[in-house]
């Protein structure tokens, strides 16, 4: 008998998994910067669905242990803050090179990314809203 799968995880239908979907976010998505992350938000790409998330952590960030820790922190952030994400959007988070050297924890990741996600309903003058509203 195997171990039962965790029902509290981030479901597959809420993840970006295909290369073409990542590339679409990189090319057509809005680019937002934080200290340790670069966030691409492509609004209206999945109509009627909740936000889907993906992450990219390159070898420049650190060894496998460090990269996996950064990915676990990002997945947990997106799992806990699903309601704060812009609706009908694809979100790709790319870790910057120095993210592996920082002493990141879930609270610091949330403090960095939550303001970006909550600002999804508002827009700055001259910029489209993250959730696709005019």
C-alpha positions as CSV (number, residue, x, y, z in Angstrom):
1,X,0.0,0.0,0.0
2,X,1.2,3.5,-0.9
3,X,1.0,6.6,1.2
4,X,-2.2,8.5,0.5
5,X,-1.7,11.7,-1.6
6,X,-1.8,15.0,0.3
7,X,-5.2,16.6,-0.5
8,X,-4.0,20.0,0.6
9,X,-1.4,20.4,-2.2
10,X,-1.7,22.6,-5.2
11,X,-3.8,20.7,-7.7
12,X,-2.4,20.0,-11.2
13,X,-5.1,21.9,-13.0
14,X,-3.9,25.0,-11.2
15,X,-0.3,24.6,-12.4
16,X,1.4,25.7,-15.6
17,X,3.1,22.6,-16.9
18,X,3.8,23.0,-20.6
19,X,6.7,24.9,-22.1
20,X,4.4,26.7,-24.6
21,X,2.4,28.1,-21.6
22,X,5.6,29.3,-19.9
23,X,6.7,30.9,-23.2
24,X,3.4,32.7,-23.6
25,X,3.7,34.2,-20.2
26,X,7.2,35.3,-20.8
27,X,6.4,36.9,-24.2
28,X,2.9,38.4,-23.6
29,X,2.6,38.7,-19.8
30,X,3.2,41.7,-17.7
31,X,6.5,41.7,-16.0
32,X,6.7,42.6,-12.3
33,X,9.9,42.7,-10.2
34,X,10.6,42.1,-6.5
35,X,13.9,41.7,-4.7
36,X,14.2,38.0,-5.2
37,X,11.6,37.2,-7.9
38,X,10.5,38.2,-11.4
39,X,6.8,37.6,-11.9
40,X,5.1,37.3,-15.3
41,X,1.3,37.7,-15.3
42,X,-0.7,36.9,-18.4
43,X,-4.3,37.9,-17.9
44,X,-7.3,36.3,-19.5
45,X,-5.4,33.2,-20.7
46,X,-7.7,30.8,-18.9
47,X,-11.3,32.2,-19.0
48,X,-13.6,31.1,-16.2
49,X,-10.8,29.3,-14.3
50,X,-8.9,30.2,-11.2
51,X,-5.3,31.5,-11.6
52,X,-2.7,29.0,-12.7
53,X,0.8,29.2,-11.4
54,X,4.2,28.1,-12.6
55,X,7.8,28.6,-11.4
56,X,11.2,28.5,-12.9
57,X,14.3,28.2,-10.7
58,X,17.5,27.9,-12.8
59,X,20.8,26.4,-11.8
60,X,22.2,29.9,-11.2
61,X,20.1,30.0,-8.0
62,X,22.1,27.3,-6.3
63,X,22.5,23.5,-6.0
64,X,19.5,21.1,-6.1
65,X,18.8,21.4,-2.4
66,X,18.5,25.2,-2.6
67,X,16.5,25.2,-5.8
68,X,14.0,22.7,-4.4
69,X,13.6,24.7,-1.3
70,X,12.8,27.9,-3.3
71,X,10.3,25.9,-5.4
72,X,8.6,24.4,-2.2
73,X,8.3,27.9,-0.7
74,X,6.7,29.3,-3.9
75,X,4.3,26.3,-4.2
76,X,3.3,26.8,-0.6
77,X,2.8,30.5,-1.0
78,X,0.5,30.0,-4.0
79,X,-1.4,27.2,-2.2
80,X,-2.1,29.3,0.8
81,X,-2.9,32.5,-1.1
82,X,-5.1,31.1,-3.9
83,X,-7.9,33.6,-3.0
84,X,-5.5,36.6,-3.4
85,X,-4.4,35.7,-6.9
86,X,-5.9,37.5,-9.9
87,X,-8.7,35.5,-11.5
88,X,-8.3,34.0,-15.0
89,X,-4.6,34.6,-15.1
90,X,-1.4,32.6,-15.6
91,X,1.4,33.5,-13.2
92,X,5.0,32.4,-13.7
93,X,7.5,33.2,-10.9
94,X,11.2,33.2,-11.8
95,X,13.7,33.2,-9.0
96,X,16.5,35.6,-9.4
97,X,20.1,34.5,-9.0
98,X,20.6,35.7,-5.5
99,X,17.3,34.2,-4.2
100,X,19.3,31.0,-3.2
101,X,21.7,33.0,-1.1
102,X,19.0,34.8,0.8
103,X,17.5,33.3,4.0
104,X,14.0,33.0,2.5
105,X,11.2,31.6,4.5
106,X,7.5,31.5,3.8
107,X,6.8,34.8,5.6
108,X,9.4,36.7,3.6
109,X,8.2,35.2,0.3
110,X,4.6,36.2,1.2
111,X,5.7,39.7,2.2
112,X,7.4,40.1,-1.2
113,X,4.7,38.5,-3.5
114,X,1.4,39.2,-1.7
115,X,1.4,43.0,-2.5
116,X,1.8,42.2,-6.2
117,X,-1.0,39.7,-6.1
118,X,-3.4,41.8,-4.1
119,X,-2.9,44.7,-6.5
120,X,-4.4,42.6,-9.3
121,X,-7.8,44.4,-9.0
122,X,-6.3,47.9,-9.2
123,X,-4.3,49.3,-12.0
124,X,-1.7,52.0,-12.2
125,X,-2.4,54.8,-14.7
126,X,-1.6,53.8,-18.2
127,X,-1.1,50.1,-17.3
128,X,-3.6,47.3,-17.8
129,X,-5.0,45.6,-14.7
130,X,-3.6,42.1,-13.8
131,X,-7.0,40.5,-13.9
132,X,-7.8,41.8,-17.4
133,X,-10.3,44.4,-16.4
134,X,-10.1,47.8,-18.1
